[in-house]
Amino acid sequence: MEPTRGAIGRIYSGNPSRDFNPYLEVRNIRKLDDPQGGTRYAVSVTDGDFVVKALALPGSSLISQIERNEVIVTTLLCLTDYRLEELNGSSFLLINHARVMGTVPEHLRVPSERLQKWVTAGARQQQPVATQPDPSAALFPRPATAAGVGGSVLANGETTPEKRGNFGVA
């Protein structure tokens, strides 16, 4: 089994059907400090295209699954109870309940460098953001731009014809 491709876009579109139970792969789990003394976890999940940070808050069955080591990195989750919530101007995926479907086989895992972060700026303004440099940049290098100048800077820092030694040449 593998993650449901396109699931993150569908979840963040704001109108997934009630019976949409996507499969997402766990990529990272981090325990968060909770000022109120509860236990919270940030869980990075991917649909094979995009990766988002989801939250497991107090009361979520996902917390006990994590603490019993039923949910680890590469676990495939079937989200059965989840919602989006806007906090501090960003939308977060809150996972209340998920079924553990097993582990994503290594040959079906998408390498991290091919995943893109799904960035939210409010509930209605989502956009994917590339997390890796454009692979065509190696084939077609672009010169660096000097800050505030708008011109190109050579790799050795020579920015004027005089410094490059090619002044007076037609």
Long-range contacts (C-beta under 8 A, 24 or more apart in sequence): 1-76, 1-101, 1-102, 1-104, 2-48, 2-76, 2-104, 2-105, 2-108, 3-46, 3-47, 3-48, 3-76, 3-104, 4-47, 4-48, 5-47, 5-48, 5-49, 6-47, 6-49, 7-47, 8-46, 8-47, 8-49, 8-50, 8-51, 8-52, 8-118, 9-47, 9-49, 9-50, 9-118, 9-126, 9-128, 11-82, 11-84, 11-93, 12-52, 12-84, 12-91, 12-93, 12-118, 12-120, 12-126, 13-126, 14-84, 14-123, 14-124, 21-78, 21-79, 21-80, 22-47, 22-78, 22-79, 23-76, 23-77, 23-78, 23-79, 23-101, 24-76, 24-77, 24-79, 25-74, 25-75, 25-76, 25-77, 25-104, 25-109, 26-71, 26-72, 26-73, 26-74, 26-75, 26-76, 26-77, 27-51, 27-73, 27-112, 27-115, 28-73, 29-66, 29-71, 29-72, 29-73, 34-58, 39-63, 39-67, 41-66, 43-71, 43-95, 45-77, 45-93, 46-110, 46-115, 48-110, 48-115, 49-110, 49-115, 49-116, 50-115, 50-116, 50-117, 50-118, 50-128, 51-115, 51-116, 51-117, 51-118, 52-93, 52-117, 52-118, 53-92, 53-93, 54-82, 54-92, 54-93, 54-94, 54-95, 55-92, 55-93, 55-94, 55-95, 56-94, 56-95, 57-94, 59-96, 60-94, 60-95, 60-96, 60-97, 61-96, 61-97, 61-98, 62-95, 62-96, 62-97, 62-98, 65-98, 65-100, 70-100, 71-98, 71-100, 74-103, 74-104, 74-109, 75-100, 75-101, 75-102, 75-103, 75-104, 76-100, 76-101, 76-102, 76-103, 76-104, 77-101, 84-123, 86-122, 86-123, 89-121, 89-122, 90-120, 90-121, 90-122, 91-120, 91-122, 91-123, 91-126, 92-120
